[in-house]
Each structure stands twice: as C-alpha cells, then as structure tokens.
Amino acid sequence: MKHLLGIEPLTRAEIEQIIQDTAVMKRERGRHSRQPLAGQTWALIFSKSSTRTRVSFEVGIRELGANVMFLSANDIQLGRGEPIKDTARVLGRMVHGAVFRTYSQVDVEEFAQYSGIPTVNALTDDEHPCQILTDIFSFQEKRGPIQGKVVTFIGDGACNVPISWIFAAARLGFELRIAAPKAFRPPLALLERAGAVHVHATPAGGDEDIRADLGTGGGKIVLTGDCLRAATGADLLYTDVWISMGKESESAERIKALTGYQINQSLVKVAKPDALVMHCLPAYRGKEIDETTFEANAQTIFDEAENRLHTQKAILNWLTTGGA
C-alpha cells in the first residue's frame, strides 16, 4: 500500500517518477488515454481551510475518473473528538483513498496506518509534500534539472514548506539557503534527519551561518539571517506567508520578527539574471513579498499554482498504478 505522507519518506527515484508523470498529466489533460481511478470514490478530509489544494484535488480526482466527497472536520465525528484511527477504519471500508489536510503529521500517519487505503498528506504543520513536488516540477519546466542549483527561501524557515524543501534538497542534490531570524530556523535535529554531515557554523556580521552537506546526495543547506547573502547567485527565490494557519495568535510577534525578510527588487537584483520567483500562495503583499516583485513574476507564480492540479494527478496515479 502506497501513501504520500511527506517528502522525507520518498526516494529520489520516486520523486523523479512523480515529476516525470506530472509532465504527462499536464500535456494530456482533457484527453487521458485511461482513468486510473475509474469507479472509485475518494474522500477529502480537511481540518484546515484551502483554495488551491481543495480545488486541484477535487478537479484532479474527477478527471482521473473517481467521485469525490469533501469532509471538513465539522462534517464528521473527528470534530467531536472521535479518534483518528476509528474514523480511518470506517472510511477505509467505504472509500478507495483519502486526501488529508490537518495540523498534526502524526494524525495523517495514523490515518494511513489504520485505514488501509492510499493516503495523501495535503498539508500538515510538519510537511507540505504536494506543494514542493509541484514547485520542483514548475522550476524544471522552465529552467531544467534542479540538481546543482541554488534555491533560496526567505521568511519563516521553520514552517512546513521549507522543511519539505530540506528533504527535497537531500534527495535531489541542490543547495537550499534559508534566510530567517534565528527563532524561525529549522532545528539542527531536522537537518540531521535529512542526512546532514559536516555541520559547521561561521560568524557572519554578528550573526551566525549554519552550513551542512546532506550526505551522499550532493545537497547542501545554509541557514542565515542575511537575505542579501542568501539571495546572491540564486536560481530560485521562494517565500511563504509569515503567519501560517494555526499561528494567528502569534501575528504581532511574527510580523515584528520577520519584517525585512521579504522578497523584493533588492534581492532579485543579486540573484541570477534568469532567477525565478515563486510563492505557494496566498500572498500578502507588503509582508513576505512586495507588490512590484509579485506582479513582475505573476506568470510564474500562477503557472506554479496551476501545476498543483497536474502534480496531484501524477501523485494519485503513482499511488494507485505505480506511474504513467
């Protein structure tokens, strides 16, 4: 039984298979030669609100031949405290697969364990694998292989998106630079999980950079407080919201700490001339990205958003048939 629970459990070959199949799904949209989910019913179980994830999965599941039902936490007994494993064992007898978007990574893993059906992590506080697989495809669609390239993330470096980027760097062999205040950087224990070796710190203007090689895959990680240094020579500039879902009570503290950790024209100028700018959306102009930079890169950002549909169809196909 296959699941997509995060980037961390995936091998390089599995990531490459999904990316390859995404190109097929995009090219053949509207004229698929087969419908791998024909006759099935899939459940979307969402404890967190969504635009792109919900729409892309609903459309994608239908285009691959299945029926789909959307279940918010308030629609089912999860919202009244039923254990995840009980909900999983019930749904596993009635539907053919599940897409789960929630807070806890443990909940998604427990659902997969007890349901006996293919389960997709559509976002947890720990990982956002569908987004990062989409981002890798979107980069490679425009710039070729990501191996050996430099990806720079600006903002809250300890949230689910940069965490998934860390595991992707370990698998695919690119350099990931995360520019964030110290309190918003991923812990060293997480780098170790990703295979970090030769971890060392270098003084940098009163701050400290952390650099690590990611095992034998050729990936590298740099943690820094200096946005300009992180952006210099980058192939991709990437950001996400400062205030993730569930962190609203920390809004004032986060805005104060993260002000200045923004993708803007100053960073674009020091990146490579053909560097891409991406944002997983929703975007809050004037915070993690300025209006001018967002609109100058809107084509790329909304291509990236569209590609959620194609990537998730590739994921569903990979889970159920092994690939295109």
Secondary structure, 3 states (H helix, E strand, C coil): CCCECCCCCCCHHHHHHHHHHHHHHHHCCCCCCCCCCCCCEEEEEECCCCCHHHHHHHHHHHHCCCEEEEEECCCCHHHHCCCHHHHHHHHCCCCCEEEEECCCHHHHHHHHHHHCCCEEEEECCCCCHHHHHHHHHHHHHHHCCCCCCEEEEECCCCCHHHHHHHHHHHHHCCEEEEECCHHHCCCHHHHHHCCEEEEEEEEECCEEEEEEEEHHHCEEEEEECCHHHHHCCCCEEEECCCCCCCCHHHHHHHHHHHCCCCECHHHHHHCCCCCEEEECCCCCECCCECHHHHHHCHHHHHHHHHHHHHHHHHHHHHHHHCCC
